[in-house]
């Protein structure tokens, strides 16, 4: 492989890596709490990943890996089959008898 081809190959690999990194950059590590109000179910809390895409056709996605839960809340369905409430330090998703609270900046102080 001549030096010109090596340079093109290196640029292509770098571009692919930069693209992959930028596509993941909107996900952030957050803290999640999952509760089932008015039931005896134990609430869960722990680290999660959170991605909140803006716009009616996009989604908020939460992966609560420590407790084997993944959630997708399409922005277009807000007010139809779930309720979203944005607060200063958290975002609440109320859906089908559970409330998922996401703290984008990490575990809240007691």
C-alpha positions as CSV (number, residue, x, y, z in Angstrom):
1,X,0.0,0.0,0.0
2,X,1.6,3.3,-1.0
3,X,1.7,6.3,1.3
4,X,-1.2,8.1,-0.5
5,X,-3.5,5.0,0.1
6,X,-2.4,4.7,3.7
7,X,-3.3,8.4,4.3
8,X,-6.7,8.0,2.7
9,X,-7.3,4.8,4.7
10,X,-6.3,6.6,8.0
11,X,-8.6,9.5,7.2
12,X,-11.5,7.2,6.4
13,X,-11.0,5.3,9.7
14,X,-10.7,8.5,11.7
15,X,-13.9,9.8,10.1
16,X,-15.8,6.6,10.9
17,X,-14.6,6.8,14.5
18,X,-15.6,10.4,14.9
19,X,-19.0,9.7,13.4
20,X,-19.6,6.8,15.8
21,X,-18.5,9.0,18.8
22,X,-20.7,11.9,17.8
23,X,-23.8,9.6,17.4
24,X,-23.3,8.3,21.0
25,X,-22.5,11.7,22.5
26,X,-26.1,12.6,23.1
27,X,-26.5,9.7,25.5
28,X,-25.6,10.6,29.0
29,X,-25.2,8.7,32.2
30,X,-28.0,9.6,34.6
31,X,-29.7,8.4,37.7
32,X,-33.1,6.7,37.4
33,X,-35.8,5.8,39.9
34,X,-38.7,3.5,39.0
35,X,-41.8,3.4,41.2
36,X,-45.3,1.8,41.1
37,X,-47.4,4.2,43.2
38,X,-50.3,2.8,45.2
39,X,-48.8,-0.8,45.0
40,X,-46.6,-2.9,47.2
41,X,-43.9,-3.2,44.5
42,X,-40.5,-2.2,45.7
43,X,-39.1,0.9,44.0
44,X,-35.8,0.6,42.1
45,X,-33.0,3.2,41.6
46,X,-29.6,3.2,40.0
47,X,-27.5,4.4,37.1
48,X,-29.0,4.6,33.7
49,X,-28.3,6.0,30.3
50,X,-30.5,8.7,29.0
51,X,-30.9,10.2,25.5
52,X,-33.5,13.0,24.9
53,X,-33.9,13.9,21.3
54,X,-35.9,17.0,20.7
55,X,-38.8,17.4,18.2
56,X,-42.2,15.8,17.9
57,X,-41.0,12.8,15.8
58,X,-38.1,11.9,18.1
59,X,-37.8,9.9,21.3
60,X,-36.6,10.0,24.9
61,X,-34.8,6.7,25.5
62,X,-33.7,5.3,28.9
63,X,-31.7,2.2,29.4
64,X,-31.9,1.1,33.1
65,X,-29.4,-1.7,32.7
66,X,-28.8,-2.4,36.4
67,X,-32.4,-3.4,36.6
68,X,-33.0,-4.9,33.1
69,X,-35.4,-2.2,31.9
70,X,-35.3,-0.2,28.7
71,X,-37.8,2.5,27.9
72,X,-38.7,4.5,24.7
73,X,-41.0,7.5,25.0
74,X,-41.9,8.9,21.6
75,X,-42.3,12.7,21.9
76,X,-45.3,12.4,19.6
77,X,-47.2,10.3,22.2
78,X,-46.7,12.6,25.1
79,X,-50.1,13.3,26.5
80,X,-51.6,10.3,24.7
81,X,-50.3,7.2,26.4
82,X,-47.8,8.7,28.8
83,X,-47.4,12.0,30.6
84,X,-44.0,13.7,30.8
85,X,-43.2,16.4,33.4
86,X,-40.0,18.4,33.2
87,X,-38.7,19.8,36.5
88,X,-35.5,21.7,37.4
89,X,-33.5,18.6,38.4
90,X,-35.6,15.7,37.0
91,X,-37.9,14.4,34.3
92,X,-40.9,12.3,35.2
93,X,-42.5,9.8,32.8
94,X,-45.9,8.5,34.1
95,X,-47.1,5.4,32.1
96,X,-49.3,2.4,32.8
97,X,-49.2,2.6,36.6
98,X,-45.5,3.3,37.0
99,X,-43.4,6.5,37.3
100,X,-39.9,6.7,35.9
101,X,-37.9,9.6,37.2
102,X,-34.7,10.5,35.4
103,X,-32.1,12.8,37.0
104,X,-29.9,13.8,34.1
105,X,-27.2,15.2,36.3
106,X,-26.8,12.0,38.3
107,X,-27.9,10.8,41.7
108,X,-29.8,13.5,43.6
109,X,-28.5,14.8,46.9
110,X,-30.6,13.7,49.9
